[in-house]
Amino acid sequence: MMKGVHFLAIVALLSLTSSLVSAYDPSPLQDICVAIDDPKSAVFVNGKFCKNFKLANANDFFFQGLQIPRNTANPLGSNVTLVNVDLIPGLNTLGISIVRIDYAPYGVNPPHTHPHASEILIVMEGTLYVGFVTSNPENRLFSKVLKKGDVFVFPIGLIHFQFNVGHTNAVAFASLSSQNPSVMRIADAVFGSNPPINPDVLAKTFQLEPKIIEYLQKTF
């Protein structure tokens, strides 16, 4: 009898150990989360609380107007419309969001990352050259020219881009695996940080003259 008890205890301990080893931290929904001891100065990690279930209604899961073309008269020639938990409260905790991307002829959605989400993109109109780059040391480029109805996937956290290679406007929709995917445009982050990164650091990194770096920082 005692041996049977010991065996069951060992099995239970192994099961617990296995579950602890395979566990992992949840994917963050914000860039930083600094630990704090005083709860009065703290905020909810996801940035959202849940409405009383009895008070929820259909409008909490609804957004209107994503079919409307966006203005692409800007230096990049593109416009990204993100529909996340801020616009559809019902997305809270569901881990999804959607974007509409409009491109003028030769417009670009420049190299960027989504720290919190993978992305699946479908072209609705036009022709796009798209791609993503894997992490070091390979830095391998996966790219494709997409036409209407084509689909492409961008893995979480990897630098990716889209470029309208056609003579007409293009439109794409994308779904992302986070209610708050976040976005970091590489050029904006490197040359437009606040306060600016020391130009000597960037000059050494990109093997450029400091004056060129200073010009780029002023541009962004």
Accessible surface in RSA format (square Angstrom, percent):
REM  Atomic radii and reference values for relative SASA: ProtOr
REM  Chains: A
REM  Algorithm: Lee & Richards
REM  Probe-radius: 1.40
REM  Slices: 20
REM RES _ NUM      All-atoms   Total-Side   Main-Chain    Non-polar    All polar
REM                ABS   REL    ABS   REL    ABS   REL    ABS   REL    ABS   REL
RES MET A   1   201.37 104.3 149.99  99.3  51.38 122.3 128.67 109.4  72.70  96.3
RES MET A   2   128.44  66.5 124.23  82.2   4.21  10.0 111.61  94.9  16.83  22.3
RES LYS A   3   177.83  86.8 171.57 105.3   6.26  14.9 116.27 104.7  61.56  65.6
RES GLY A   4    38.07  47.0   0.00   N/A  38.07  47.0  35.12  96.4   2.96   6.6
RES VAL A   5    73.86  48.6  72.00  65.2   1.85   4.5  72.50  63.0   1.36   3.7
RES HIS A   6   102.75  56.2 101.47  70.5   1.28   3.3  65.71  67.7  37.05  43.1
RES PHE A   7   129.84  65.0 127.25  78.8   2.59   6.7 129.45  78.5   0.39   1.1
RES LEU A   8   122.23  68.1 118.02  84.4   4.21  10.6 118.34  83.1   3.89  10.5
RES ALA A   9    58.69  54.0  45.43  70.1  13.26  30.2  54.08  76.2   4.61  12.2
RES ILE A  10    98.34  56.0  97.37  72.5   0.97   2.3  98.29  70.8   0.05   0.1
RES VAL A  11    64.96  42.7  63.97  57.9   0.99   2.4  64.84  56.3   0.12   0.3
RES ALA A  12    62.09  57.1  50.41  77.8  11.68  26.6  57.10  80.4   4.99  13.2
RES LEU A  13   112.28  62.5 108.02  77.3   4.26  10.7 111.68  78.4   0.60   1.6
RES LEU A  14   112.99  62.9 109.25  78.2   3.75   9.4 109.48  76.9   3.51   9.4
RES SER A  15    67.10  56.7  54.08  72.2  13.02  30.0  39.37  83.8  27.73  38.9
RES LEU A  16   100.66  56.1  95.96  68.6   4.70  11.8 100.22  70.4   0.44   1.2
RES THR A  17    64.45  45.8  63.99  64.9   0.47   1.1  50.61  68.0  13.85  20.9
RES SER A  18    70.67  59.7  61.96  82.7   8.70  20.1  31.46  67.0  39.21  54.9
RES SER A  19    59.56  50.3  48.67  64.9  10.89  25.1  47.67 101.5  11.88  16.6
RES LEU A  20   121.08  67.4 106.25  76.0  14.83  37.3 106.64  74.9  14.44  38.9
RES VAL A  21   121.11  79.7  94.34  85.4  26.77  64.5 101.76  88.4  19.35  52.5
RES SER A  22    83.88  70.9  57.05  76.1  26.83  61.8  49.98 106.4  33.90  47.5
RES ALA A  23    68.19  62.7  42.46  65.5  25.72  58.5  51.05  71.9  17.14  45.4
RES TYR A  24   187.60  87.6 158.10  90.0  29.50  76.8 120.32  90.4  67.28  82.9
RES ASP A  25   126.61  88.7 112.50 112.0  14.11  33.4  30.27  71.2  96.34  96.1
RES PRO A  26   113.40  82.7  99.47  90.7  13.93  50.6 105.26  86.9   8.15  50.6
RES SER A  27    68.61  58.0  46.71  62.3  21.90  50.4  47.84 101.9  20.77  29.1
RES PRO A  28    80.48  58.7  73.18  66.7   7.30  26.5  80.48  66.4   0.00   0.0
RES LEU A  29    29.31  16.3  25.69  18.4   3.61   9.1  25.69  18.0   3.61   9.7
RES GLN A  30    51.91  29.0  46.37  33.9   5.55  13.2  26.49  56.4  25.42  19.3
RES ASP A  31   103.25  72.3  68.26  67.9  34.99  82.7  30.83  72.6  72.42  72.2
RES ILE A  32   132.77  75.6 121.27  90.3  11.50  27.7 127.44  91.8   5.33  14.5
RES CYS A  33    85.69  64.8  51.72  57.7  33.97  79.8  25.28  64.1  60.41  65.1
RES VAL A  34   121.60  80.0  97.69  88.4  23.91  57.6 103.05  89.5  18.56  50.3
RES ALA A  35   100.12  92.1  68.60 105.9  31.52  71.7  79.00 111.3  21.12  55.9
RES ILE A  36    93.17  53.0  61.66  45.9  31.51  76.0  67.52  48.6  25.66  69.6
RES ASP A  37   149.92 105.0 120.98 120.4  28.94  68.4  41.52  97.7 108.39 108.1
RES ASP A  38    65.58  45.9  61.52  61.2   4.06   9.6  31.06  73.1  34.52  34.4
RES PRO A  39   108.57  79.1  91.09  83.0  17.48  63.5  95.00  78.4  13.57  84.3
RES LYS A  40   193.19  94.2 153.68  94.3  39.51  94.1 105.56  95.0  87.63  93.3
RES SER A  41    75.17  63.5  44.02  58.7  31.15  71.8  26.63  56.7  48.55  68.0
RES ALA A  42    48.85  44.9  24.52  37.8  24.33  55.3  28.29  39.8  20.56  54.5
RES VAL A  43   123.41  81.2 100.84  91.3  22.57  54.4 109.23  94.9  14.18  38.5
RES PHE A  44    93.21  46.6  80.33  49.8  12.88  33.5  86.42  52.4   6.79  19.4
RES VAL A  45    79.60  52.4  78.54  71.1   1.06   2.6  79.22  68.8   0.38   1.0
RES ASN A  46    52.31  36.1  39.46  38.1  12.85  31.0   1.73   4.2  50.58  48.9
RES GLY A  47    51.59  63.6   0.00   N/A  51.59  63.6  28.77  79.0  22.81  51.1
RES LYS A  48    69.11  33.7  66.30  40.7   2.80   6.7  32.58  29.3  36.53  38.9
RES PHE A  49   162.16  81.1 138.98  86.1  23.18  60.3 140.58  85.2  21.58  61.8
RES CYS A  50   103.72  78.5  71.76  80.0  31.95  75.1  33.20  84.1  70.52  76.0
RES LYS A  51   110.66  54.0  79.67  48.9  31.00  73.8  70.52  63.5  40.14  42.8
RES ASN A  52    87.78  60.5  70.79  68.4  16.99  40.9  24.57  59.1  63.20  61.1
RES PHE A  53   180.38  90.2 168.15 104.2  12.23  31.8 171.33 103.9   9.05  25.9
RES LYS A  54   183.54  89.5 151.21  92.8  32.33  77.0 100.09  90.1  83.45  88.9
RES LEU A  55   120.47  67.1 106.59  76.3  13.88  34.9 110.60  77.7   9.86  26.5
RES ALA A  56    43.09  39.6  21.53  33.2  21.55  49.0  21.75  30.6  21.34  56.5
RES ASN A  57    73.42  50.6  61.59  59.5  11.83  28.5  43.99 105.9  29.44  28.5
RES ALA A  58    84.60  77.8  67.55 104.2  17.05  38.8  75.26 106.0   9.34  24.7
RES ASN A  59   111.42  76.8 101.15  97.8  10.26  24.7  22.51  54.2  88.91  85.9
RES ASP A  60    18.16  12.7  17.65  17.6   0.52   1.2   5.65  13.3  12.51  12.5
RES PHE A  61   124.21  62.1  99.24  61.5  24.97  65.0  99.43  60.3  24.78  70.9
RES PHE A  62   109.64  54.9  99.49  61.6  10.15  26.4 101.78  61.7   7.86  22.5
RES PHE A  63    65.42  32.7  38.65  23.9  26.77  69.7  41.76  25.3  23.66  67.7
RES GLN A  64   142.34  79.6 120.28  87.9  22.07  52.5  34.99  74.5 107.35  81.4
RES GLY A  65    11.81  14.6   0.00   N/A  11.81  14.6   8.19  22.5   3.62   8.1
RES LEU A  66    29.23  16.3  27.08  19.4   2.15   5.4  27.16  19.1   2.08   5.6
RES GLN A  67   128.68  72.0 110.28  80.6  18.40  43.8  66.50 141.6  62.18  47.2
RES ILE A  68    95.18  54.2  94.08  70.1   1.10   2.7  95.18  68.5   0.00   0.0
RES PRO A  69   101.71  74.1  86.77  79.1  14.94  54.3  86.77  71.6  14.94  92.8
RES ARG A  70    60.55  25.4  45.48  23.2  15.06  35.9  20.45  27.9  40.10  24.3
RES ASN A  71   107.20  73.9  90.86  87.8  16.34  39.3  38.84  93.5  68.36  66.1
RES THR A  72    28.10  20.0  21.93  22.2   6.17  14.7   3.79   5.1  24.31  36.8
RES ALA A  73    91.49  84.1  50.72  78.3  40.78  92.8  65.13  91.7  26.36  69.8
RES ASN A  74    62.40  43.0  40.65  39.3  21.75  52.4  34.13  82.1  28.27  27.3
RES PRO A  75   145.48 106.0 100.97  92.0  44.52 161.8 113.99  94.1  31.49 195.7
RES LEU A  76    58.37  32.5  54.20  38.8   4.17  10.5  55.46  38.9   2.92   7.9
RES GLY A  77    10.11  12.5   0.00   N/A  10.11  12.5   9.97  27.4   0.14   0.3
RES SER A  78     6.89   5.8   0.15   0.2   6.74  15.5   0.00   0.0   6.89   9.7
RES ASN A  79    43.72  30.2  38.53  37.2   5.19  12.5   6.58  15.8  37.14  35.9
RES VAL A  80    60.96  40.1  34.44  31.2  26.52  63.9  34.44  29.9  26.52  71.9
RES THR A  81    21.54  15.3  17.77  18.0   3.77   9.0  19.35  26.0   2.19   3.3
RES LEU A  82    62.27  34.7  50.08  35.8  12.19  30.7  50.08  35.2  12.19  32.8
RES VAL A  83     1.10   0.7   1.10   1.0   0.00   0.0   1.10   1.0   0.00   0.0
RES ASN A  84    14.41   9.9  14.41  13.9   0.00   0.0   0.00   0.0  14.41  13.9
RES VAL A  85     9.24   6.1   6.64   6.0   2.60   6.3   6.64   5.8   2.60   7.0
RES ASP A  86    91.64  64.2  64.27  64.0  27.36  64.7  26.17  61.6  65.46  65.3
RES LEU A  87    84.86  47.3  68.96  49.3  15.90  40.0  71.21  50.0  13.65  36.7
RES ILE A  88    23.22  13.2  23.22  17.3   0.00   0.0  23.22  16.7   0.00   0.0
RES PRO A  89    72.08  52.5  63.30  57.7   8.79  31.9  65.29  53.9   6.79  42.2
RES GLY A  90    12.62  15.6   0.00   N/A  12.62  15.6   8.59  23.6   4.03   9.0
RES LEU A  91    17.41   9.7  17.41  12.5   0.00   0.0  17.41  12.2   0.00   0.0
RES ASN A  92    21.61  14.9  14.15  13.7   7.46  18.0  10.74  25.8  10.87  10.5
RES THR A  93    95.01  67.6  59.63  60.5  35.38  84.3  49.86  67.0  45.14  68.2
RES LEU A  94   103.11  57.4  77.64  55.5  25.47  64.0  80.95  56.9  22.16  59.6
RES GLY A  95    30.81  38.0   0.00   N/A  30.81  38.0  24.75  67.9   6.06  13.6
RES ILE A  96    88.08  50.1  88.08  65.6   0.00   0.0  88.08  63.4   0.00   0.0
RES SER A  97     4.95   4.2   0.00   0.0   4.95  11.4   3.66   7.8   1.29   1.8
RES ILE A  98    63.51  36.1  63.51  47.3   0.00   0.0  63.51  45.7   0.00   0.0
RES VAL A  99     8.98   5.9   8.98   8.1   0.00   0.0   8.98   7.8   0.00   0.0
RES ARG A 100    11.43   4.8  11.43   5.8   0.00   0.0   0.00   0.0  11.43   6.9
RES ILE A 101     2.79   1.6   2.79   2.1   0.00   0.0   2.79   2.0   0.00   0.0
RES ASP A 102     7.21   5.0   7.21   7.2   0.00   0.0   2.96   7.0   4.25   4.2
RES TYR A 103     1.36   0.6   0.00   0.0   1.36   3.6   0.00   0.0   1.36   1.7
RES ALA A 104    21.04  19.3  20.99  32.4   0.05   0.1  21.04  29.6   0.00   0.0
RES PRO A 105    56.31  41.0  42.10  38.4  14.21  51.7  42.10  34.8  14.21  88.3
RES TYR A 106   116.03  54.2 101.08  57.5  14.95  38.9  86.76  65.2  29.27  36.1
RES GLY A 107     1.92   2.4   0.00   N/A   1.92   2.4   1.92   5.3   0.00   0.0
RES VAL A 108    37.89  24.9  37.89  34.3   0.00   0.0  37.89  32.9   0.00   0.0
RES ASN A 109     7.95   5.5   7.95   7.7   0.00   0.0   0.00   0.0   7.95   7.7
RES PRO A 110    18.69  13.6  18.69  17.0   0.00   0.0  18.69  15.4   0.00   0.0
RES PRO A 111    62.60  45.6  61.61  56.2   0.99   3.6  61.61  50.9   0.99   6.1
RES HIS A 112     5.07   2.8   5.07   3.5   0.00   0.0   1.14   1.2   3.93   4.6
RES THR A 113    14.98  10.7  14.98  15.2   0.00   0.0   9.98  13.4   5.00   7.6
RES HIS A 114    19.41  10.6  19.00  13.2   0.42   1.1  15.76  16.2   3.65   4.2
RES PRO A 115    50.74  37.0  28.17  25.7  22.57  82.1  33.05  27.3  17.70 110.0
RES HIS A 116     9.15   5.0   5.10   3.5   4.05  10.4   2.80   2.9   6.35   7.4
RES ALA A 117     2.01   1.8   0.00   0.0   2.01   4.6   0.00   0.0   2.01   5.3
RES SER A 118    38.18  32.3  36.72  49.0   1.46   3.4  20.84  44.4  17.34  24.3
RES GLU A 119     5.45   3.1   3.47   2.6   1.99   4.7   2.53   4.9   2.92   2.4
RES ILE A 120    85.20  48.5  81.95  61.0   3.26   7.9  81.95  59.0   3.26   8.8
RES LEU A 121     0.17   0.1   0.00   0.0   0.17   0.4   0.17   0.1   0.00   0.0
RES ILE A 122    67.12  38.2  67.01  49.9   0.12   0.3  67.01  48.3   0.12   0.3
RES VAL A 123     0.73   0.5   0.00   0.0   0.73   1.8   0.00   0.0   0.73   2.0
RES MET A 124    77.48  40.1  75.51  50.0   1.97   4.7  72.59  61.7   4.89   6.5
RES GLU A 125    84.90  48.7  84.90  64.2   0.00   0.0  32.87  63.6  52.03  42.5
RES GLY A 126    22.98  28.3   0.00   N/A  22.98  28.3  12.04  33.1  10.93  24.5
RES THR A 127    33.42  23.8  32.78  33.2   0.64   1.5  10.60  14.2  22.82  34.5
RES LEU A 128     0.00   0.0   0.00   0.0   0.00   0.0   0.00   0.0   0.00   0.0
RES TYR A 129    71.01  33.2  71.01  40.4   0.00   0.0  51.65  38.8  19.36  23.9
RES VAL A 130     0.00   0.0   0.00   0.0   0.00   0.0   0.00   0.0   0.00   0.0
RES GLY A 131     0.00   0.0   0.00   N/A   0.00   0.0   0.00   0.0   0.00   0.0
RES PHE A 132    21.78  10.9  21.78  13.5   0.00   0.0  21.78  13.2   0.00   0.0
RES VAL A 133    44.68  29.4  41.62  37.7   3.06   7.4  41.62  36.2   3.06   8.3
RES THR A 134    34.39  24.5  31.31  31.7   3.08   7.3  30.98  41.6   3.40   5.1
RES SER A 135    74.87  63.3  64.97  86.7   9.90  22.8  41.65  88.7  33.22  46.5
RES ASN A 136   116.00  80.0  95.04  91.8  20.96  50.5  27.08  65.2  88.92  85.9
RES PRO A 137   118.51  86.4  94.99  86.6  23.52  85.5  98.53  81.4  19.98 124.1
RES GLU A 138   124.07  71.2  96.50  73.0  27.56  65.6  53.91 104.3  70.16  57.3
RES ASN A 139    82.07  56.6  65.16  63.0  16.91  40.7  19.90  47.9  62.17  60.1
RES ARG A 140   148.15  62.2 142.84  72.8   5.30  12.6  42.41  58.0 105.74  64.1
RES LEU A 141    86.63  48.2  62.76  44.9  23.87  60.0  62.76  44.1  23.87  64.2
RES PHE A 142    72.81  36.4  68.87  42.7   3.94  10.3  72.81  44.1   0.00   0.0
RES SER A 143    48.77  41.2  22.60  30.2  26.16  60.3   0.00   0.0  48.77  68.3
RES LYS A 144   123.77  60.4 118.03  72.4   5.74  13.7  66.10  59.5  57.67  61.4
RES VAL A 145    80.96  53.3  63.39  57.4  17.57  42.3  63.39  55.1  17.57  47.6
RES LEU A 146     5.31   3.0   5.31   3.8   0.00   0.0   5.31   3.7   0.00   0.0
RES LYS A 147   130.32  63.6 130.32  80.0   0.00   0.0  72.49  65.2  57.83  61.6
RES LYS A 148   139.07  67.8 117.19  71.9  21.87  52.1  73.54  66.2  65.53  69.8
RES GLY A 149    47.07  58.1   0.00   N/A  47.07  58.1  27.11  74.4  19.96  44.7
RES ASP A 150    57.23  40.1  53.28  53.0   3.94   9.3  10.78  25.4  46.45  46.3
RES VAL A 151    76.48  50.3  50.93  46.1  25.55  61.6  50.93  44.3  25.55  69.3
RES PHE A 152    33.54  16.8  30.44  18.9   3.10   8.1  33.54  20.3   0.00   0.0
RES VAL A 153    77.52  51.0  71.67  64.9   5.85  14.1  71.67  62.3   5.85  15.9
RES PHE A 154     1.64   0.8   0.92   0.6   0.71   1.9   0.92   0.6   0.71   2.0
RES PRO A 155    47.64  34.7  43.15  39.3   4.50  16.3  45.84  37.8   1.80  11.2
RES ILE A 156    87.17  49.6  77.22  57.5   9.95  24.0  77.22  55.6   9.95  27.0
RES GLY A 157    36.81  45.4   0.00   N/A  36.81  45.4  17.00  46.6  19.82  44.4
RES LEU A 158    39.26  21.9  37.99  27.2   1.27   3.2  39.04  27.4   0.21   0.6
RES ILE A 159    65.26  37.1  63.93  47.6   1.34   3.2  63.93  46.0   1.34   3.6
RES HIS A 160     2.55   1.4   2.54   1.8   0.01   0.0   2.55   2.6   0.00   0.0
RES PHE A 161    30.19  15.1  30.19  18.7   0.00   0.0  30.19  18.3   0.00   0.0
RES GLN A 162     0.12   0.1   0.12   0.1   0.00   0.0   0.00   0.0   0.12   0.1
RES PHE A 163    65.70  32.9  65.70  40.7   0.00   0.0  65.70  39.8   0.00   0.0
RES ASN A 164     0.10   0.1   0.10   0.1   0.00   0.0   0.00   0.0   0.10   0.1
RES VAL A 165    56.23  37.0  38.09  34.5  18.15  43.7  38.65  33.6  17.58  47.7
RES GLY A 166    15.15  18.7   0.00   N/A  15.15  18.7  15.15  41.6   0.00   0.0
RES HIS A 167   151.03  82.5 129.68  90.1  21.35  54.6  89.22  91.9  61.82  71.9
RES THR A 168    92.13  65.5  87.93  89.1   4.20  10.0  73.81  99.1  18.32  27.7
RES ASN A 169    98.83  68.2  88.27  85.3  10.57  25.4  22.58  54.3  76.26  73.7
RES ALA A 170     0.47   0.4   0.00   0.0   0.47   1.1   0.00   0.0   0.47   1.3
RES VAL A 171    22.66  14.9  22.66  20.5   0.00   0.0  22.66  19.7   0.00   0.0
RES ALA A 172     0.00   0.0   0.00   0.0   0.00   0.0   0.00   0.0   0.00   0.0
RES PHE A 173    41.29  20.7  41.04  25.4   0.24   0.6  41.22  25.0   0.07   0.2
RES ALA A 174     2.40   2.2   0.00   0.0   2.40   5.5   2.35   3.3   0.05   0.1
RES SER A 175    47.55  40.2  43.94  58.6   3.60   8.3  23.51  50.1  24.03  33.7
RES LEU A 176     2.51   1.4   0.88   0.6   1.63   4.1   2.43   1.7   0.08   0.2
RES SER A 177    63.83  53.9  45.17  60.3  18.66  43.0  41.16  87.6  22.67  31.8
RES SER A 178     3.30   2.8   1.99   2.7   1.31   3.0   3.30   7.0   0.00   0.0
RES GLN A 179     2.70   1.5   2.70   2.0   0.00   0.0   0.61   1.3   2.09   1.6
RES ASN A 180    48.69  33.6  48.69  47.0   0.00   0.0   6.70  16.1  41.99  40.6
RES PRO A 181     2.74   2.0   2.74   2.5   0.00   0.0   2.74   2.3   0.00   0.0
RES SER A 182    27.88  23.6  15.60  20.8  12.28  28.3  15.61  33.2  12.27  17.2
RES VAL A 183    89.51  58.9  67.19  60.8  22.32  53.8  67.19  58.4  22.32  60.5
RES MET A 184    91.04  47.1  87.00  57.6   4.04   9.6  66.29  56.4  24.75  32.8
RES ARG A 185    81.27  34.1  75.97  38.7   5.30  12.6  13.72  18.8  67.55  40.9
RES ILE A 186    50.18  28.6  49.89  37.2   0.29   0.7  50.18  36.1   0.00   0.0
RES ALA A 187    37.00  34.0  32.19  49.7   4.81  10.9  34.83  49.0   2.17   5.8
RES ASP A 188    59.47  41.7  56.17  55.9   3.29   7.8  25.66  60.4  33.81  33.7
RES ALA A 189    36.78  33.8  20.79  32.1  15.99  36.4  30.84  43.4   5.94  15.7
RES VAL A 190    32.76  21.6  31.77  28.8   1.00   2.4  32.54  28.3   0.22   0.6
RES PHE A 191    24.51  12.3  21.46  13.3   3.05   7.9  22.01  13.3   2.49   7.1
RES GLY A 192    32.61  40.2   0.00   N/A  32.61  40.2   7.06  19.4  25.55  57.2
RES SER A 193    36.71  31.0  21.52  28.7  15.19  35.0  29.45  62.7   7.26  10.2
RES ASN A 194   147.90 102.0 113.21 109.4  34.69  83.5  30.09  72.4 117.81 113.9
RES PRO A 195   108.87  79.3 101.89  92.9   6.98  25.4 102.13  84.3   6.75  41.9
RES PRO A 196    91.14  66.4  72.29  65.9  18.85  68.5  72.94  60.2  18.19 113.1
RES ILE A 197    60.60  34.5  53.62  39.9   6.98  16.8  60.24  43.4   0.36   1.0
RES ASN A 198    83.98  57.9  72.82  70.4  11.16  26.9  21.92  52.8  62.05  60.0
RES PRO A 199    37.20  27.1  37.20  33.9   0.00   0.0  37.20  30.7   0.00   0.0
RES ASP A 200    93.74  65.7  87.42  87.0   6.32  14.9  29.46  69.3  64.28  64.1
RES VAL A 201    83.04  54.6  76.68  69.4   6.37  15.3  82.44  71.6   0.60   1.6
RES LEU A 202     8.53   4.8   8.53   6.1   0.00   0.0   8.53   6.0   0.00   0.0
RES ALA A 203    10.80   9.9   7.99  12.3   2.81   6.4   8.35  11.8   2.46   6.5
RES LYS A 204   157.62  76.9 148.77  91.3   8.85  21.1  97.15  87.4  60.47  64.4
RES THR A 205    91.16  64.8  60.20  61.0  30.96  73.8  52.59  70.6  38.57  58.3
RES PHE A 206    90.93  45.5  71.64  44.4  19.29  50.2  76.51  46.4  14.42  41.3
RES GLN A 207   138.97  77.7 110.14  80.5  28.83  68.7  57.90 123.2  81.07  61.5
RES LEU A 208    69.74  38.8  57.28  41.0  12.46  31.3  62.85  44.1   6.89  18.5
RES GLU A 209   116.43  66.8 113.77  86.1   2.65   6.3  40.58  78.5  75.85  61.9
RES PRO A 210    54.33  39.6  54.33  49.5   0.00   0.0  54.33  44.9   0.00   0.0
RES LYS A 211   169.04  82.5 162.23  99.5   6.80  16.2 105.45  94.9  63.59  67.7
RES ILE A 212    78.32  44.6  75.70  56.4   2.62   6.3  78.27  56.4   0.05   0.1
RES ILE A 213     0.00   0.0   0.00   0.0   0.00   0.0   0.00   0.0   0.00   0.0
RES GLU A 214    77.92  44.7  76.47  57.9   1.45   3.5  17.68  34.2  60.24  49.2
RES TYR A 215   145.52  67.9 142.23  80.9   3.28   8.5 101.23  76.1  44.29  54.6
RES LEU A 216    43.86  24.4  43.86  31.4   0.00   0.0  43.86  30.8   0.00   0.0
RES GLN A 217    28.71  16.1  16.19  11.8  12.53  29.8   9.61  20.4  19.11  14.5
RES LYS A 218   177.09  86.4 142.27  87.3  34.82  82.9  94.03  84.6  83.06  88.5
RES THR A 219    86.70  61.7  51.06  51.8  35.64  84.9  56.13  75.4  30.57  46.2
RES PHE A 220   102.22  51.1  50.68  31.4  51.54 134.1  69.39  42.1  32.83  94.0
END  Absolute sums over single chains surface
CHAIN  1 A    14894.0      12355.9       2538.2      10045.3       4848.8
END  Absolute sums over all chains
TOTAL         14894.0      12355.9       2538.2      10045.3       4848.8
